[in-house]
Every structure is written in structure tokens, then in C-alpha cells.
Amino acid sequence: MSQTKVEKDFDCLKFKQQAQEKISEEIQNLTPTEQIEYFRQKAESSSLGQWWKSIKNRSA
């Protein structure tokens, strides 16, 4: 069985590493409490966070 090499337009691992580096730079001078708040705000303001709020509001 021969393997075919696939040309990729998107490198998932590179993208993930860049995102982690950006976050690391943004939180490097924050206290642990401030870091928790940073992640809480990011999660709540994301599209997934908005969706989660709408689901929670529907069931209430």
C-alpha cells in the first residue's frame, strides 16, 4: 500500500502554538486571580459563550 503525501494549507499545530504564545504574553504579568478572570471573560465573550448563555436562559 503506497501513501500519498497531502499538501496542507493550514497547520493546526502551528496555529495552536501561536495562540498559546499570544495568551502567554497577555497573561504573563497577571496574578493568578487576574488570570482566572481573564479566561472567564474570554470564555463568556466568545461565540460559544454567547451560545451557552442563550441555552441557559432558555431552560430557566
N, CA, C and O atoms as a CHARMM CRD file, in Angstrom:
* protein
*
  240
    1    1 MET  N      0.85000  -1.17100   0.00000 PROA 1      0.00000
    2    1 MET  CA     0.00000   0.00000   0.00000 PROA 1      0.00000
    3    1 MET  C      0.89900   1.24000   0.00000 PROA 1      0.00000
    4    1 MET  O      1.75400   1.39000   0.87400 PROA 1      0.00000
    5    2 SER  N      0.71100   2.09500  -0.94900 PROA 2      0.00000
    6    2 SER  CA     1.51000   3.31600  -1.01900 PROA 2      0.00000
    7    2 SER  C      0.78100   4.45600  -0.31600 PROA 2      0.00000
    8    2 SER  O     -0.44900   4.50500  -0.28400 PROA 2      0.00000
    9    3 GLN  N      1.56500   5.36600   0.24500 PROA 3      0.00000
   10    3 GLN  CA     0.98700   6.51300   0.93000 PROA 3      0.00000
   11    3 GLN  C      1.09900   7.73500   0.03700 PROA 3      0.00000
   12    3 GLN  O      2.09400   7.92700  -0.66200 PROA 3      0.00000
   13    4 THR  N      0.07100   8.54700   0.07300 PROA 4      0.00000
   14    4 THR  CA     0.04300   9.76900  -0.71700 PROA 4      0.00000
   15    4 THR  C      0.30900  10.94700   0.20800 PROA 4      0.00000
   16    4 THR  O     -0.33500  11.08100   1.24900 PROA 4      0.00000
   17    5 LYS  N      1.24600  11.79300  -0.16600 PROA 5      0.00000
   18    5 LYS  CA     1.52800  12.98600   0.62000 PROA 5      0.00000
   19    5 LYS  C      0.50900  14.06600   0.26600 PROA 5      0.00000
   20    5 LYS  O      0.27100  14.35100  -0.90700 PROA 5      0.00000
   21    6 VAL  N     -0.08300  14.65400   1.28900 PROA 6      0.00000
   22    6 VAL  CA    -1.09800  15.66700   1.09800 PROA 6      0.00000
   23    6 VAL  C     -0.49300  17.02900   1.44800 PROA 6      0.00000
   24    6 VAL  O      0.10200  17.20400   2.51200 PROA 6      0.00000
   25    7 GLU  N     -0.65200  17.97000   0.55100 PROA 7      0.00000
   26    7 GLU  CA    -0.20700  19.33200   0.80300 PROA 7      0.00000
   27    7 GLU  C     -1.24500  20.02300   1.69300 PROA 7      0.00000
   28    7 GLU  O     -2.43800  20.01600   1.39000 PROA 7      0.00000
   29    8 LYS  N     -0.77500  20.61900   2.79300 PROA 8      0.00000
   30    8 LYS  CA    -1.68900  21.26800   3.72400 PROA 8      0.00000
   31    8 LYS  C     -1.62200  22.78300   3.56400 PROA 8      0.00000
   32    8 LYS  O     -0.54500  23.36200   3.41800 PROA 8      0.00000
   33    9 ASP  N     -2.79300  23.41100   3.59500 PROA 9      0.00000
   34    9 ASP  CA    -2.86900  24.86200   3.58400 PROA 9      0.00000
   35    9 ASP  C     -2.89200  25.41300   5.01100 PROA 9      0.00000
   36    9 ASP  O     -2.59500  26.58700   5.23300 PROA 9      0.00000
   37   10 PHE  N     -3.24200  24.57400   5.96100 PROA 10     0.00000
   38   10 PHE  CA    -3.40700  25.00300   7.33900 PROA 10     0.00000
   39   10 PHE  C     -2.64900  24.06100   8.25600 PROA 10     0.00000
   40   10 PHE  O     -2.83500  22.84600   8.18500 PROA 10     0.00000
   41   11 ASP  N     -1.80400  24.59800   9.10900 PROA 11     0.00000
   42   11 ASP  CA    -1.03500  23.80500  10.06500 PROA 11     0.00000
   43   11 ASP  C     -1.65300  23.99500  11.44400 PROA 11     0.00000
   44   11 ASP  O     -1.45200  25.02600  12.08600 PROA 11     0.00000
   45   12 CYS  N     -2.39300  23.01300  11.88900 PROA 12     0.00000
   46   12 CYS  CA    -3.12100  23.08800  13.15400 PROA 12     0.00000
   47   12 CYS  C     -2.18100  23.28100  14.34200 PROA 12     0.00000
   48   12 CYS  O     -2.45200  24.09600  15.22400 PROA 12     0.00000
   49   13 LEU  N     -1.08900  22.54200  14.36600 PROA 13     0.00000
   50   13 LEU  CA    -0.16500  22.64500  15.48800 PROA 13     0.00000
   51   13 LEU  C      0.50100  24.02000  15.55000 PROA 13     0.00000
   52   13 LEU  O      0.69100  24.57300  16.63300 PROA 13     0.00000
   53   14 LYS  N      0.85000  24.56200  14.39700 PROA 14     0.00000
   54   14 LYS  CA     1.44800  25.89700  14.35300 PROA 14     0.00000
   55   14 LYS  C      0.43500  26.93500  14.84500 PROA 14     0.00000
   56   14 LYS  O      0.78700  27.83500  15.60800 PROA 14     0.00000
   57   15 PHE  N     -0.81100  26.81100  14.41200 PROA 15     0.00000
   58   15 PHE  CA    -1.87300  27.72300  14.82800 PROA 15     0.00000
   59   15 PHE  C     -2.06300  27.66600  16.34100 PROA 15     0.00000
   60   15 PHE  O     -2.17600  28.70200  16.99700 PROA 15     0.00000
   61   16 LYS  N     -2.09700  26.45100  16.89300 PROA 16     0.00000
   62   16 LYS  CA    -2.27700  26.26400  18.33400 PROA 16     0.00000
   63   16 LYS  C     -1.11300  26.88200  19.09700 PROA 16     0.00000
   64   16 LYS  O     -1.32800  27.55900  20.10200 PROA 16     0.00000
   65   17 GLN  N      0.10800  26.66100  18.64000 PROA 17     0.00000
   66   17 GLN  CA     1.28200  27.21100  19.30700 PROA 17     0.00000
   67   17 GLN  C      1.26100  28.74600  19.29200 PROA 17     0.00000
   68   17 GLN  O      1.58700  29.38400  20.29200 PROA 17     0.00000
   69   18 GLN  N      0.88100  29.32300  18.17000 PROA 18     0.00000
   70   18 GLN  CA     0.80400  30.78600  18.08100 PROA 18     0.00000
   71   18 GLN  C     -0.24500  31.33800  19.03800 PROA 18     0.00000
   72   18 GLN  O     -0.02600  32.36200  19.68500 PROA 18     0.00000
   73   19 ALA  N     -1.37900  30.66000  19.12500 PROA 19     0.00000
   74   19 ALA  CA    -2.44100  31.10000  20.03800 PROA 19     0.00000
   75   19 ALA  C     -1.96900  31.01800  21.48300 PROA 19     0.00000
   76   19 ALA  O     -2.23900  31.92000  22.27700 PROA 19     0.00000
   77   20 GLN  N     -1.26400  29.94100  21.83000 PROA 20     0.00000
   78   20 GLN  CA    -0.76300  29.79000  23.19400 PROA 20     0.00000
   79   20 GLN  C      0.28800  30.85000  23.52100 PROA 20     0.00000
   80   20 GLN  O      0.32200  31.36800  24.63700 PROA 20     0.00000
   81   21 GLU  N      1.13600  31.16800  22.56200 PROA 21     0.00000
   82   21 GLU  CA     2.14500  32.20100  22.77400 PROA 21     0.00000
   83   21 GLU  C      1.49400  33.56700  23.00700 PROA 21     0.00000
   84   21 GLU  O      1.93000  34.33000  23.87000 PROA 21     0.00000
   85   22 LYS  N      0.45400  33.86500  22.23600 PROA 22     0.00000
   86   22 LYS  CA    -0.25400  35.13500  22.38300 PROA 22     0.00000
   87   22 LYS  C     -0.89100  35.23600  23.76300 PROA 22     0.00000
   88   22 LYS  O     -0.77400  36.26500  24.42900 PROA 22     0.00000
   89   23 ILE  N     -1.55800  34.18100  24.19000 PROA 23     0.00000
   90   23 ILE  CA    -2.19500  34.16700  25.50700 PROA 23     0.00000
   91   23 ILE  C     -1.14000  34.30000  26.60300 PROA 23     0.00000
   92   23 ILE  O     -1.33200  35.04300  27.56600 PROA 23     0.00000
   93   24 SER  N     -0.04500  33.59200  26.45800 PROA 24     0.00000
   94   24 SER  CA     1.02800  33.65100  27.44300 PROA 24     0.00000
   95   24 SER  C      1.55100  35.07100  27.60200 PROA 24     0.00000
   96   24 SER  O      1.79200  35.52500  28.72100 PROA 24     0.00000
   97   25 GLU  N      1.72700  35.76800  26.49400 PROA 25     0.00000
   98   25 GLU  CA     2.18500  37.15700  26.54100 PROA 25     0.00000
   99   25 GLU  C      1.15500  38.05000  27.23700 PROA 25     0.00000
  100   25 GLU  O      1.51600  38.95100  27.99400 PROA 25     0.00000
  101   26 GLU  N     -0.12300  37.79500  26.97600 PROA 26     0.00000
  102   26 GLU  CA    -1.18000  38.63400  27.54300 PROA 26     0.00000
  103   26 GLU  C     -1.34700  38.44400  29.05200 PROA 26     0.00000
  104   26 GLU  O     -1.75800  39.37300  29.74900 PROA 26     0.00000
  105   27 ILE  N     -1.03500  37.25800  29.55900 PROA 27     0.00000
  106   27 ILE  CA    -1.27500  36.99100  30.97800 PROA 27     0.00000
  107   27 ILE  C     -0.00300  36.94400  31.81700 PROA 27     0.00000
  108   27 ILE  O     -0.07600  36.70400  33.02200 PROA 27     0.00000
  109   28 GLN  N      1.15600  37.16700  31.21200 PROA 28     0.00000
  110   28 GLN  CA     2.41200  36.96800  31.93600 PROA 28     0.00000
  111   28 GLN  C      2.55300  37.83200  33.18600 PROA 28     0.00000
  112   28 GLN  O      3.20600  37.40600  34.13800 PROA 28     0.00000
  113   29 ASN  N      1.97900  39.00400  33.21900 PROA 29     0.00000
  114   29 ASN  CA     2.11900  39.88800  34.37000 PROA 29     0.00000
  115   29 ASN  C      0.87400  39.91300  35.25700 PROA 29     0.00000
  116   29 ASN  O      0.75800  40.76100  36.14200 PROA 29     0.00000
  117   30 LEU  N     -0.04300  38.99800  35.02300 PROA 30     0.00000
  118   30 LEU  CA    -1.27000  38.95800  35.81400 PROA 30     0.00000
  119   30 LEU  C     -1.10600  38.03100  37.01500 PROA 30     0.00000
  120   30 LEU  O     -0.36500  37.04900  36.96000 PROA 30     0.00000
  121   31 THR  N     -1.80100  38.35300  38.08900 PROA 31     0.00000
  122   31 THR  CA    -1.83200  37.46600  39.25400 PROA 31     0.00000
  123   31 THR  C     -2.70400  36.25500  38.90200 PROA 31     0.00000
  124   31 THR  O     -3.45500  36.29800  37.92800 PROA 31     0.00000
  125   32 PRO  N     -2.61000  35.18300  39.68200 PROA 32     0.00000
  126   32 PRO  CA    -3.48600  34.03000  39.41500 PROA 32     0.00000
  127   32 PRO  C     -4.97400  34.39700  39.39000 PROA 32     0.00000
  128   32 PRO  O     -5.72500  33.87700  38.56500 PROA 32     0.00000
  129   33 THR  N     -5.39300  35.27200  40.27500 PROA 33     0.00000
  130   33 THR  CA    -6.79800  35.70700  40.29100 PROA 33     0.00000
  131   33 THR  C     -7.13900  36.46900  39.01900 PROA 33     0.00000
  132   33 THR  O     -8.21200  36.27600  38.44600 PROA 33     0.00000
  133   34 GLU  N     -6.23700  37.32700  38.57800 PROA 34     0.00000
  134   34 GLU  CA    -6.45700  38.07900  37.34100 PROA 34     0.00000
  135   34 GLU  C     -6.46600  37.14800  36.12500 PROA 34     0.00000
  136   34 GLU  O     -7.20600  37.37700  35.16700 PROA 34     0.00000
  137   35 GLN  N     -5.64300  36.10200  36.17100 PROA 35     0.00000
  138   35 GLN  CA    -5.63100  35.13500  35.07000 PROA 35     0.00000
  139   35 GLN  C     -6.96600  34.40400  34.98300 PROA 35     0.00000
  140   35 GLN  O     -7.48600  34.18800  33.88800 PROA 35     0.00000
  141   36 ILE  N     -7.51200  34.03100  36.11200 PROA 36     0.00000
  142   36 ILE  CA    -8.82100  33.36600  36.12600 PROA 36     0.00000
  143   36 ILE  C     -9.87500  34.27800  35.52000 PROA 36     0.00000
  144   36 ILE  O    -10.69100  33.84000  34.71000 PROA 36     0.00000
  145   37 GLU  N     -9.85700  35.53800  35.91000 PROA 37     0.00000
  146   37 GLU  CA   -10.81600  36.49300  35.36900 PROA 37     0.00000
  147   37 GLU  C    -10.60900  36.70000  33.87000 PROA 37     0.00000
  148   37 GLU  O    -11.57800  36.83300  33.12200 PROA 37     0.00000
  149   38 TYR  N     -9.36100  36.72600  33.43200 PROA 38     0.00000
  150   38 TYR  CA    -9.03900  36.86500  32.00900 PROA 38     0.00000
  151   38 TYR  C     -9.70200  35.73200  31.21900 PROA 38     0.00000
  152   38 TYR  O    -10.37500  35.97500  30.21700 PROA 38     0.00000
  153   39 PHE  N     -9.50500  34.49700  31.67800 PROA 39     0.00000
  154   39 PHE  CA   -10.07600  33.35200  30.95900 PROA 39     0.00000
  155   39 PHE  C    -11.59900  33.33400  31.05600 PROA 39     0.00000
  156   39 PHE  O    -12.27700  32.94500  30.10400 PROA 39     0.00000
  157   40 ARG  N    -12.13300  33.74700  32.18600 PROA 40     0.00000
  158   40 ARG  CA   -13.59600  33.80400  32.33400 PROA 40     0.00000
  159   40 ARG  C    -14.19000  34.79600  31.33400 PROA 40     0.00000
  160   40 ARG  O    -15.18500  34.49600  30.67500 PROA 40     0.00000
  161   41 GLN  N    -13.58300  35.96600  31.22500 PROA 41     0.00000
  162   41 GLN  CA   -14.07900  36.97200  30.28400 PROA 41     0.00000
  163   41 GLN  C    -13.95100  36.50100  28.84300 PROA 41     0.00000
  164   41 GLN  O    -14.85700  36.71300  28.03600 PROA 41     0.00000
  165   42 LYS  N    -12.82800  35.86200  28.51300 PROA 42     0.00000
  166   42 LYS  CA   -12.64200  35.35800  27.14700 PROA 42     0.00000
  167   42 LYS  C    -13.69900  34.30600  26.81700 PROA 42     0.00000
  168   42 LYS  O    -14.26900  34.30800  25.72600 PROA 42     0.00000
  169   43 ALA  N    -13.95200  33.42400  27.75200 PROA 43     0.00000
  170   43 ALA  CA   -14.94400  32.36400  27.52200 PROA 43     0.00000
  171   43 ALA  C    -16.34800  32.94200  27.37100 PROA 43     0.00000
  172   43 ALA  O    -17.09900  32.53200  26.48600 PROA 43     0.00000
  173   44 GLU  N    -16.70000  33.89000  28.23000 PROA 44     0.00000
  174   44 GLU  CA   -18.03900  34.46900  28.17900 PROA 44     0.00000
  175   44 GLU  C    -18.27100  35.31200  26.93300 PROA 44     0.00000
  176   44 GLU  O    -19.39600  35.39200  26.44100 PROA 44     0.00000
  177   45 SER  N    -17.22600  35.93600  26.42200 PROA 45     0.00000
  178   45 SER  CA   -17.39600  36.81000  25.26000 PROA 45     0.00000
  179   45 SER  C    -17.22200  36.08200  23.92600 PROA 45     0.00000
  180   45 SER  O    -17.43500  36.67000  22.86600 PROA 45     0.00000
  181   46 SER  N    -16.84100  34.81900  23.97400 PROA 46     0.00000
  182   46 SER  CA   -16.67800  34.06600  22.73800 PROA 46     0.00000
  183   46 SER  C    -18.03900  33.67000  22.17000 PROA 46     0.00000
  184   46 SER  O    -19.05600  33.75200  22.85900 PROA 46     0.00000
  185   47 SER  N    -18.04700  33.24600  20.92200 PROA 47     0.00000
  186   47 SER  CA   -19.30700  32.81100  20.30900 PROA 47     0.00000
  187   47 SER  C    -19.87900  31.59900  21.04300 PROA 47     0.00000
  188   47 SER  O    -21.09600  31.47100  21.17100 PROA 47     0.00000
  189   48 LEU  N    -19.02700  30.72800  21.51500 PROA 48     0.00000
  190   48 LEU  CA   -19.50400  29.57300  22.27200 PROA 48     0.00000
  191   48 LEU  C    -20.09900  30.01900  23.60300 PROA 48     0.00000
  192   48 LEU  O    -21.10100  29.46700  24.05900 PROA 48     0.00000
  193   49 GLY  N    -19.48200  31.01600  24.21900 PROA 49     0.00000
  194   49 GLY  CA   -20.01300  31.55600  25.47400 PROA 49     0.00000
  195   49 GLY  C    -21.37100  32.18700  25.28300 PROA 49     0.00000
  196   49 GLY  O    -22.25800  32.01800  26.11900 PROA 49     0.00000
  197   50 GLN  N    -21.54800  32.91000  24.19600 PROA 50     0.00000
  198   50 GLN  CA   -22.84000  33.52200  23.89900 PROA 50     0.00000
  199   50 GLN  C    -23.90700  32.44000  23.68300 PROA 50     0.00000
  200   50 GLN  O    -25.04400  32.57700  24.13300 PROA 50     0.00000
  201   51 TRP  N    -23.52400  31.37500  22.99400 PROA 51     0.00000
  202   51 TRP  CA   -24.44800  30.26400  22.75400 PROA 51     0.00000
  203   51 TRP  C    -24.83500  29.61700  24.08200 PROA 51     0.00000
  204   51 TRP  O    -26.00700  29.32100  24.31500 PROA 51     0.00000
  205   52 TRP  N    -23.84100  29.39800  24.95400 PROA 52     0.00000
  206   52 TRP  CA   -24.10200  28.75800  26.24100 PROA 52     0.00000
  207   52 TRP  C    -25.06700  29.60100  27.07600 PROA 52     0.00000
  208   52 TRP  O    -25.96500  29.06100  27.72100 PROA 52     0.00000
  209   53 LYS  N    -24.88000  30.92900  27.06300 PROA 53     0.00000
  210   53 LYS  CA   -25.79500  31.80400  27.79300 PROA 53     0.00000
  211   53 LYS  C    -27.21700  31.68600  27.25200 PROA 53     0.00000
  212   53 LYS  O    -28.17600  31.66300  28.02300 PROA 53     0.00000
  213   54 SER  N    -27.35500  31.61200  25.92900 PROA 54     0.00000
  214   54 SER  CA   -28.69800  31.51000  25.35200 PROA 54     0.00000
  215   54 SER  C    -29.36100  30.18600  25.73100 PROA 54     0.00000
  216   54 SER  O    -30.57100  30.14400  25.95000 PROA 54     0.00000
  217   55 ILE  N    -28.59300  29.12300  25.80900 PROA 55     0.00000
  218   55 ILE  CA   -29.13900  27.82500  26.20100 PROA 55     0.00000
  219   55 ILE  C    -29.55800  27.86600  27.67700 PROA 55     0.00000
  220   55 ILE  O    -30.63200  27.38100  28.03400 PROA 55     0.00000
  221   56 LYS  N    -28.71200  28.44400  28.52500 PROA 56     0.00000
  222   56 LYS  CA   -29.04200  28.53300  29.95300 PROA 56     0.00000
  223   56 LYS  C    -30.28200  29.38400  30.17200 PROA 56     0.00000
  224   56 LYS  O    -31.10800  29.06500  31.02700 PROA 56     0.00000
  225   57 ASN  N    -30.42300  30.46100  29.41300 PROA 57     0.00000
  226   57 ASN  CA   -31.58400  31.34300  29.55600 PROA 57     0.00000
  227   57 ASN  C    -32.86700  30.64800  29.11300 PROA 57     0.00000
  228   57 ASN  O    -33.92900  30.89800  29.68400 PROA 57     0.00000
  229   58 ARG  N    -32.78700  29.78500  28.11000 PROA 58     0.00000
  230   58 ARG  CA   -33.97300  29.07800  27.62400 PROA 58     0.00000
  231   58 ARG  C    -34.50100  28.08800  28.64600 PROA 58     0.00000
  232   58 ARG  O    -35.71100  27.90700  28.78100 PROA 58     0.00000
  233   59 SER  N    -33.58700  27.44700  29.36700 PROA 59     0.00000
  234   59 SER  CA   -34.02700  26.43200  30.32200 PROA 59     0.00000
  235   59 SER  C    -34.49400  27.03100  31.63700 PROA 59     0.00000
  236   59 SER  O    -35.12800  26.34600  32.44000 PROA 59     0.00000
  237   60 ALA  N    -34.18900  28.29800  31.86600 PROA 60     0.00000
  238   60 ALA  CA   -34.58900  28.93900  33.13700 PROA 60     0.00000
  239   60 ALA  C    -36.01400  29.43300  33.11900 PROA 60     0.00000
  240   60 ALA  O    -36.48700  29.98900  34.11000 PROA 60     0.00000
